[in-house]
Structure formats: C-alpha cells, structure tokens
Amino acid sequence: MILHVTDAKYKKGYRIWVRFNDGSEGVLKDELHGEMFKPLREIKKFRSFRVDPELETLVWINGADFAPEFLRDRLLVEAGGRKKGNKGTLLSFSVIENRWGHELRQNEGL
C-alpha cells in the first residue's frame, strides 16, 4: 500500500494532527529543520499548510513538503492512541520548552 495523508488539522504551536490512509493518526512533532523550512518558523506561515490532493501529503505555500512515510515515522501517539507499525506500544510525552519558546517532546515508553 502506498501511504498518503488523508486529513490534517492544526493543533497549537508547531503541532499538526495527521491521519493516513492506513488508519494511523497522531500529532507531528516539530520537524522544521533546514533552509526550506526556515520561513515556517513564523507561526502564521506554519499554519498555512494544506493536504495537497495530488501529492497527498502536507505542503506549504513556499514549496516545502514532507514524504508521508517521513511524517508517519514521526507521529506522537496521544494517550489511548496507537500507531500502526508500532506493535501496539503506547507512548506518553512530556512537553518542555527550548530557549526559543518552542515546545519539545520527550517520549517515554509505558
């Protein structure tokens, strides 16, 4: 099965909830590294993402995008949620702020 993003919603800060065509879903952590993603550090630009109907993944107006496989591998599973391919492991996440005020997450296996 070829993986596709089917739905996405802005949560808060630099977090996006995403659902995939294989049924997996969760919140994406901050993965805005590199020159292409630098403009998206402005929250207004970050929030301008959409699910492109042709590429079937998240895209931004500046041309930035992520492969669906990259996104799914980086899902944060919320309490009570499961990510397919993760062998049913439930994870909890604690939130800390880095020096720029962005939230970082540290996962802890339950």
Phi and psi in radians as a Rosetta constraint file:
Dihedral C 1 N 2 CA 2 C 2 CIRCULARHARMONIC -1.471 0.35
Dihedral N 2 CA 2 C 2 N 3 CIRCULARHARMONIC 2.241 0.35
Dihedral C 2 N 3 CA 3 C 3 CIRCULARHARMONIC -1.399 0.35
Dihedral N 3 CA 3 C 3 N 4 CIRCULARHARMONIC 2.367 0.35
Dihedral C 3 N 4 CA 4 C 4 CIRCULARHARMONIC -2.393 0.35
Dihedral N 4 CA 4 C 4 N 5 CIRCULARHARMONIC 2.612 0.35
Dihedral C 4 N 5 CA 5 C 5 CIRCULARHARMONIC -1.451 0.35
Dihedral N 5 CA 5 C 5 N 6 CIRCULARHARMONIC 2.219 0.35
Dihedral C 5 N 6 CA 6 C 6 CIRCULARHARMONIC -1.846 0.35
Dihedral N 6 CA 6 C 6 N 7 CIRCULARHARMONIC -0.381 0.35
Dihedral C 6 N 7 CA 7 C 7 CIRCULARHARMONIC -2.775 0.35
Dihedral N 7 CA 7 C 7 N 8 CIRCULARHARMONIC 2.631 0.35
Dihedral C 7 N 8 CA 8 C 8 CIRCULARHARMONIC -2.704 0.35
Dihedral N 8 CA 8 C 8 N 9 CIRCULARHARMONIC 2.480 0.35
Dihedral C 8 N 9 CA 9 C 9 CIRCULARHARMONIC -2.445 0.35
Dihedral N 9 CA 9 C 9 N 10 CIRCULARHARMONIC 2.417 0.35
Dihedral C 9 N 10 CA 10 C 10 CIRCULARHARMONIC -1.190 0.35
Dihedral N 10 CA 10 C 10 N 11 CIRCULARHARMONIC 2.344 0.35
Dihedral C 10 N 11 CA 11 C 11 CIRCULARHARMONIC -1.713 0.35
Dihedral N 11 CA 11 C 11 N 12 CIRCULARHARMONIC -1.409 0.35
Dihedral C 11 N 12 CA 12 C 12 CIRCULARHARMONIC -2.927 0.35
Dihedral N 12 CA 12 C 12 N 13 CIRCULARHARMONIC 2.828 0.35
Dihedral C 12 N 13 CA 13 C 13 CIRCULARHARMONIC 0.998 0.35
Dihedral N 13 CA 13 C 13 N 14 CIRCULARHARMONIC -2.252 0.35
Dihedral C 13 N 14 CA 14 C 14 CIRCULARHARMONIC -1.934 0.35
Dihedral N 14 CA 14 C 14 N 15 CIRCULARHARMONIC 0.833 0.35
Dihedral C 14 N 15 CA 15 C 15 CIRCULARHARMONIC -2.175 0.35
Dihedral N 15 CA 15 C 15 N 16 CIRCULARHARMONIC 2.440 0.35
Dihedral C 15 N 16 CA 16 C 16 CIRCULARHARMONIC -2.306 0.35
Dihedral N 16 CA 16 C 16 N 17 CIRCULARHARMONIC 2.290 0.35
Dihedral C 16 N 17 CA 17 C 17 CIRCULARHARMONIC -1.495 0.35
Dihedral N 17 CA 17 C 17 N 18 CIRCULARHARMONIC 2.347 0.35
Dihedral C 17 N 18 CA 18 C 18 CIRCULARHARMONIC -2.328 0.35
Dihedral N 18 CA 18 C 18 N 19 CIRCULARHARMONIC 2.482 0.35
Dihedral C 18 N 19 CA 19 C 19 CIRCULARHARMONIC -2.099 0.35
Dihedral N 19 CA 19 C 19 N 20 CIRCULARHARMONIC 2.494 0.35
Dihedral C 19 N 20 CA 20 C 20 CIRCULARHARMONIC -1.998 0.35
Dihedral N 20 CA 20 C 20 N 21 CIRCULARHARMONIC 2.835 0.35
Dihedral C 20 N 21 CA 21 C 21 CIRCULARHARMONIC -1.200 0.35
Dihedral N 21 CA 21 C 21 N 22 CIRCULARHARMONIC -0.182 0.35
Dihedral C 21 N 22 CA 22 C 22 CIRCULARHARMONIC -1.616 0.35
Dihedral N 22 CA 22 C 22 N 23 CIRCULARHARMONIC 0.081 0.35
Dihedral C 22 N 23 CA 23 C 23 CIRCULARHARMONIC 1.637 0.35
Dihedral N 23 CA 23 C 23 N 24 CIRCULARHARMONIC -0.208 0.35
Dihedral C 23 N 24 CA 24 C 24 CIRCULARHARMONIC -1.278 0.35
Dihedral N 24 CA 24 C 24 N 25 CIRCULARHARMONIC 2.606 0.35
Dihedral C 24 N 25 CA 25 C 25 CIRCULARHARMONIC -2.737 0.35
Dihedral N 25 CA 25 C 25 N 26 CIRCULARHARMONIC 2.783 0.35
Dihedral C 25 N 26 CA 26 C 26 CIRCULARHARMONIC 2.927 0.35
Dihedral N 26 CA 26 C 26 N 27 CIRCULARHARMONIC -3.030 0.35
Dihedral C 26 N 27 CA 27 C 27 CIRCULARHARMONIC -1.757 0.35
Dihedral N 27 CA 27 C 27 N 28 CIRCULARHARMONIC 2.366 0.35
Dihedral C 27 N 28 CA 28 C 28 CIRCULARHARMONIC -1.526 0.35
Dihedral N 28 CA 28 C 28 N 29 CIRCULARHARMONIC 2.386 0.35
Dihedral C 28 N 29 CA 29 C 29 CIRCULARHARMONIC -1.433 0.35
Dihedral N 29 CA 29 C 29 N 30 CIRCULARHARMONIC 2.966 0.35
Dihedral C 29 N 30 CA 30 C 30 CIRCULARHARMONIC -1.129 0.35
Dihedral N 30 CA 30 C 30 N 31 CIRCULARHARMONIC 2.019 0.35
Dihedral C 30 N 31 CA 31 C 31 CIRCULARHARMONIC -2.199 0.35
Dihedral N 31 CA 31 C 31 N 32 CIRCULARHARMONIC 0.554 0.35
Dihedral C 31 N 32 CA 32 C 32 CIRCULARHARMONIC -1.562 0.35
Dihedral N 32 CA 32 C 32 N 33 CIRCULARHARMONIC 1.224 0.35
Dihedral C 32 N 33 CA 33 C 33 CIRCULARHARMONIC -1.884 0.35
Dihedral N 33 CA 33 C 33 N 34 CIRCULARHARMONIC 2.538 0.35
Dihedral C 33 N 34 CA 34 C 34 CIRCULARHARMONIC 1.710 0.35
Dihedral N 34 CA 34 C 34 N 35 CIRCULARHARMONIC 2.890 0.35
Dihedral C 34 N 35 CA 35 C 35 CIRCULARHARMONIC -1.070 0.35
Dihedral N 35 CA 35 C 35 N 36 CIRCULARHARMONIC -0.686 0.35
Dihedral C 35 N 36 CA 36 C 36 CIRCULARHARMONIC -1.088 0.35
Dihedral N 36 CA 36 C 36 N 37 CIRCULARHARMONIC -0.545 0.35
Dihedral C 36 N 37 CA 37 C 37 CIRCULARHARMONIC -1.680 0.35
Dihedral N 37 CA 37 C 37 N 38 CIRCULARHARMONIC -0.100 0.35
Dihedral C 37 N 38 CA 38 C 38 CIRCULARHARMONIC -0.964 0.35
Dihedral N 38 CA 38 C 38 N 39 CIRCULARHARMONIC -0.792 0.35
Dihedral C 38 N 39 CA 39 C 39 CIRCULARHARMONIC -1.071 0.35
Dihedral N 39 CA 39 C 39 N 40 CIRCULARHARMONIC -0.419 0.35
Dihedral C 39 N 40 CA 40 C 40 CIRCULARHARMONIC -1.356 0.35
Dihedral N 40 CA 40 C 40 N 41 CIRCULARHARMONIC -0.041 0.35
Dihedral C 40 N 41 CA 41 C 41 CIRCULARHARMONIC -1.183 0.35
Dihedral N 41 CA 41 C 41 N 42 CIRCULARHARMONIC -0.308 0.35
Dihedral C 41 N 42 CA 42 C 42 CIRCULARHARMONIC -1.402 0.35
Dihedral N 42 CA 42 C 42 N 43 CIRCULARHARMONIC 2.084 0.35
Dihedral C 42 N 43 CA 43 C 43 CIRCULARHARMONIC -0.990 0.35
Dihedral N 43 CA 43 C 43 N 44 CIRCULARHARMONIC -0.625 0.35
Dihedral C 43 N 44 CA 44 C 44 CIRCULARHARMONIC -1.104 0.35
Dihedral N 44 CA 44 C 44 N 45 CIRCULARHARMONIC -0.727 0.35
Dihedral C 44 N 45 CA 45 C 45 CIRCULARHARMONIC -1.235 0.35
Dihedral N 45 CA 45 C 45 N 46 CIRCULARHARMONIC -0.684 0.35
Dihedral C 45 N 46 CA 46 C 46 CIRCULARHARMONIC -1.021 0.35
Dihedral N 46 CA 46 C 46 N 47 CIRCULARHARMONIC -0.749 0.35
Dihedral C 46 N 47 CA 47 C 47 CIRCULARHARMONIC -1.208 0.35
Dihedral N 47 CA 47 C 47 N 48 CIRCULARHARMONIC -0.148 0.35
Dihedral C 47 N 48 CA 48 C 48 CIRCULARHARMONIC -1.471 0.35
Dihedral N 48 CA 48 C 48 N 49 CIRCULARHARMONIC 0.224 0.35
Dihedral C 48 N 49 CA 49 C 49 CIRCULARHARMONIC -1.148 0.35
Dihedral N 49 CA 49 C 49 N 50 CIRCULARHARMONIC 2.854 0.35
Dihedral C 49 N 50 CA 50 C 50 CIRCULARHARMONIC -2.657 0.35
Dihedral N 50 CA 50 C 50 N 51 CIRCULARHARMONIC 2.867 0.35
Dihedral C 50 N 51 CA 51 C 51 CIRCULARHARMONIC -1.598 0.35
Dihedral N 51 CA 51 C 51 N 52 CIRCULARHARMONIC 1.990 0.35
Dihedral C 51 N 52 CA 52 C 52 CIRCULARHARMONIC -1.291 0.35
Dihedral N 52 CA 52 C 52 N 53 CIRCULARHARMONIC 2.199 0.35
Dihedral C 52 N 53 CA 53 C 53 CIRCULARHARMONIC -1.184 0.35
Dihedral N 53 CA 53 C 53 N 54 CIRCULARHARMONIC -0.416 0.35
Dihedral C 53 N 54 CA 54 C 54 CIRCULARHARMONIC -1.529 0.35
Dihedral N 54 CA 54 C 54 N 55 CIRCULARHARMONIC -0.810 0.35
Dihedral C 54 N 55 CA 55 C 55 CIRCULARHARMONIC -1.396 0.35
Dihedral N 55 CA 55 C 55 N 56 CIRCULARHARMONIC -0.402 0.35
Dihedral C 55 N 56 CA 56 C 56 CIRCULARHARMONIC 0.974 0.35
Dihedral N 56 CA 56 C 56 N 57 CIRCULARHARMONIC 0.824 0.35
Dihedral C 56 N 57 CA 57 C 57 CIRCULARHARMONIC -2.691 0.35
Dihedral N 57 CA 57 C 57 N 58 CIRCULARHARMONIC 3.077 0.35
Dihedral C 57 N 58 CA 58 C 58 CIRCULARHARMONIC -1.289 0.35
Dihedral N 58 CA 58 C 58 N 59 CIRCULARHARMONIC 2.351 0.35
Dihedral C 58 N 59 CA 59 C 59 CIRCULARHARMONIC -2.385 0.35
Dihedral N 59 CA 59 C 59 N 60 CIRCULARHARMONIC 2.738 0.35
Dihedral C 59 N 60 CA 60 C 60 CIRCULARHARMONIC -2.151 0.35
Dihedral N 60 CA 60 C 60 N 61 CIRCULARHARMONIC 2.829 0.35
Dihedral C 60 N 61 CA 61 C 61 CIRCULARHARMONIC -1.083 0.35
Dihedral N 61 CA 61 C 61 N 62 CIRCULARHARMONIC -0.462 0.35
Dihedral C 61 N 62 CA 62 C 62 CIRCULARHARMONIC -1.414 0.35
Dihedral N 62 CA 62 C 62 N 63 CIRCULARHARMONIC 0.052 0.35
Dihedral C 62 N 63 CA 63 C 63 CIRCULARHARMONIC 1.680 0.35
Dihedral N 63 CA 63 C 63 N 64 CIRCULARHARMONIC -0.094 0.35
Dihedral C 63 N 64 CA 64 C 64 CIRCULARHARMONIC -1.199 0.35
Dihedral N 64 CA 64 C 64 N 65 CIRCULARHARMONIC 2.471 0.35
Dihedral C 64 N 65 CA 65 C 65 CIRCULARHARMONIC -2.737 0.35
Dihedral N 65 CA 65 C 65 N 66 CIRCULARHARMONIC 2.993 0.35
Dihedral C 65 N 66 CA 66 C 66 CIRCULARHARMONIC -2.286 0.35
Dihedral N 66 CA 66 C 66 N 67 CIRCULARHARMONIC 2.509 0.35
Dihedral C 66 N 67 CA 67 C 67 CIRCULARHARMONIC -1.165 0.35
Dihedral N 67 CA 67 C 67 N 68 CIRCULARHARMONIC 2.437 0.35
Dihedral C 67 N 68 CA 68 C 68 CIRCULARHARMONIC -0.965 0.35
Dihedral N 68 CA 68 C 68 N 69 CIRCULARHARMONIC -0.645 0.35
Dihedral C 68 N 69 CA 69 C 69 CIRCULARHARMONIC -1.122 0.35
Dihedral N 69 CA 69 C 69 N 70 CIRCULARHARMONIC -0.688 0.35
Dihedral C 69 N 70 CA 70 C 70 CIRCULARHARMONIC -1.076 0.35
Dihedral N 70 CA 70 C 70 N 71 CIRCULARHARMONIC -0.777 0.35
Dihedral C 70 N 71 CA 71 C 71 CIRCULARHARMONIC -1.123 0.35
Dihedral N 71 CA 71 C 71 N 72 CIRCULARHARMONIC -0.830 0.35
Dihedral C 71 N 72 CA 72 C 72 CIRCULARHARMONIC -1.107 0.35
Dihedral N 72 CA 72 C 72 N 73 CIRCULARHARMONIC -0.619 0.35
Dihedral C 72 N 73 CA 73 C 73 CIRCULARHARMONIC -1.164 0.35
Dihedral N 73 CA 73 C 73 N 74 CIRCULARHARMONIC -0.259 0.35
Dihedral C 73 N 74 CA 74 C 74 CIRCULARHARMONIC -1.972 0.35
Dihedral N 74 CA 74 C 74 N 75 CIRCULARHARMONIC 0.260 0.35
Dihedral C 74 N 75 CA 75 C 75 CIRCULARHARMONIC -1.156 0.35
Dihedral N 75 CA 75 C 75 N 76 CIRCULARHARMONIC 2.441 0.35
Dihedral C 75 N 76 CA 76 C 76 CIRCULARHARMONIC -1.697 0.35
Dihedral N 76 CA 76 C 76 N 77 CIRCULARHARMONIC 2.165 0.35
Dihedral C 76 N 77 CA 77 C 77 CIRCULARHARMONIC -1.537 0.35
Dihedral N 77 CA 77 C 77 N 78 CIRCULARHARMONIC 2.126 0.35
Dihedral C 77 N 78 CA 78 C 78 CIRCULARHARMONIC -1.327 0.35
Dihedral N 78 CA 78 C 78 N 79 CIRCULARHARMONIC 2.777 0.35
Dihedral C 78 N 79 CA 79 C 79 CIRCULARHARMONIC -0.840 0.35
Dihedral N 79 CA 79 C 79 N 80 CIRCULARHARMONIC 2.232 0.35
Dihedral C 79 N 80 CA 80 C 80 CIRCULARHARMONIC 1.494 0.35
Dihedral N 80 CA 80 C 80 N 81 CIRCULARHARMONIC -0.144 0.35
Dihedral C 80 N 81 CA 81 C 81 CIRCULARHARMONIC -1.693 0.35
Dihedral N 81 CA 81 C 81 N 82 CIRCULARHARMONIC 2.813 0.35
Dihedral C 81 N 82 CA 82 C 82 CIRCULARHARMONIC -2.324 0.35
Dihedral N 82 CA 82 C 82 N 83 CIRCULARHARMONIC 2.569 0.35
Dihedral C 82 N 83 CA 83 C 83 CIRCULARHARMONIC -1.928 0.35
Dihedral N 83 CA 83 C 83 N 84 CIRCULARHARMONIC 2.160 0.35
Dihedral C 83 N 84 CA 84 C 84 CIRCULARHARMONIC -1.050 0.35
Dihedral N 84 CA 84 C 84 N 85 CIRCULARHARMONIC 2.526 0.35
Dihedral C 84 N 85 CA 85 C 85 CIRCULARHARMONIC 1.522 0.35
Dihedral N 85 CA 85 C 85 N 86 CIRCULARHARMONIC -0.091 0.35
Dihedral C 85 N 86 CA 86 C 86 CIRCULARHARMONIC -1.782 0.35
Dihedral N 86 CA 86 C 86 N 87 CIRCULARHARMONIC 0.250 0.35
Dihedral C 86 N 87 CA 87 C 87 CIRCULARHARMONIC 0.923 0.35
Dihedral N 87 CA 87 C 87 N 88 CIRCULARHARMONIC 0.588 0.35
Dihedral C 87 N 88 CA 88 C 88 CIRCULARHARMONIC 1.299 0.35
Dihedral N 88 CA 88 C 88 N 89 CIRCULARHARMONIC 0.207 0.35
Dihedral C 88 N 89 CA 89 C 89 CIRCULARHARMONIC -1.242 0.35
Dihedral N 89 CA 89 C 89 N 90 CIRCULARHARMONIC 2.253 0.35
Dihedral C 89 N 90 CA 90 C 90 CIRCULARHARMONIC -1.640 0.35
Dihedral N 90 CA 90 C 90 N 91 CIRCULARHARMONIC 2.405 0.35
Dihedral C 90 N 91 CA 91 C 91 CIRCULARHARMONIC -2.130 0.35
Dihedral N 91 CA 91 C 91 N 92 CIRCULARHARMONIC 2.558 0.35
Dihedral C 91 N 92 CA 92 C 92 CIRCULARHARMONIC -2.007 0.35
Dihedral N 92 CA 92 C 92 N 93 CIRCULARHARMONIC 2.704 0.35
Dihedral C 92 N 93 CA 93 C 93 CIRCULARHARMONIC -2.311 0.35
Dihedral N 93 CA 93 C 93 N 94 CIRCULARHARMONIC 2.330 0.35
Dihedral C 93 N 94 CA 94 C 94 CIRCULARHARMONIC -1.793 0.35
Dihedral N 94 CA 94 C 94 N 95 CIRCULARHARMONIC 2.530 0.35
Dihedral C 94 N 95 CA 95 C 95 CIRCULARHARMONIC -1.883 0.35
Dihedral N 95 CA 95 C 95 N 96 CIRCULARHARMONIC 2.292 0.35
Dihedral C 95 N 96 CA 96 C 96 CIRCULARHARMONIC -2.258 0.35
Dihedral N 96 CA 96 C 96 N 97 CIRCULARHARMONIC 2.826 0.35
Dihedral C 96 N 97 CA 97 C 97 CIRCULARHARMONIC -1.891 0.35
Dihedral N 97 CA 97 C 97 N 98 CIRCULARHARMONIC 2.403 0.35
Dihedral C 97 N 98 CA 98 C 98 CIRCULARHARMONIC -1.489 0.35
Dihedral N 98 CA 98 C 98 N 99 CIRCULARHARMONIC -3.119 0.35
Dihedral C 98 N 99 CA 99 C 99 CIRCULARHARMONIC -1.167 0.35
Dihedral N 99 CA 99 C 99 N 100 CIRCULARHARMONIC -0.247 0.35
Dihedral C 99 N 100 CA 100 C 100 CIRCULARHARMONIC -1.650 0.35
Dihedral N 100 CA 100 C 100 N 101 CIRCULARHARMONIC 0.047 0.35
Dihedral C 100 N 101 CA 101 C 101 CIRCULARHARMONIC 1.481 0.35
Dihedral N 101 CA 101 C 101 N 102 CIRCULARHARMONIC 0.134 0.35
Dihedral C 101 N 102 CA 102 C 102 CIRCULARHARMONIC -1.543 0.35
Dihedral N 102 CA 102 C 102 N 103 CIRCULARHARMONIC 2.493 0.35
Dihedral C 102 N 103 CA 103 C 103 CIRCULARHARMONIC -1.325 0.35
Dihedral N 103 CA 103 C 103 N 104 CIRCULARHARMONIC 2.362 0.35
Dihedral C 103 N 104 CA 104 C 104 CIRCULARHARMONIC -2.039 0.35
Dihedral N 104 CA 104 C 104 N 105 CIRCULARHARMONIC 2.644 0.35
Dihedral C 104 N 105 CA 105 C 105 CIRCULARHARMONIC -2.128 0.35
Dihedral N 105 CA 105 C 105 N 106 CIRCULARHARMONIC 2.447 0.35
Dihedral C 105 N 106 CA 106 C 106 CIRCULARHARMONIC -2.069 0.35
Dihedral N 106 CA 106 C 106 N 107 CIRCULARHARMONIC 2.162 0.35
Dihedral C 106 N 107 CA 107 C 107 CIRCULARHARMONIC -1.568 0.35
Dihedral N 107 CA 107 C 107 N 108 CIRCULARHARMONIC 2.616 0.35
Dihedral C 107 N 108 CA 108 C 108 CIRCULARHARMONIC -2.374 0.35
Dihedral N 108 CA 108 C 108 N 109 CIRCULARHARMONIC 2.115 0.35
Dihedral C 108 N 109 CA 109 C 109 CIRCULARHARMONIC -1.187 0.35
Dihedral N 109 CA 109 C 109 N 110 CIRCULARHARMONIC 2.437 0.35
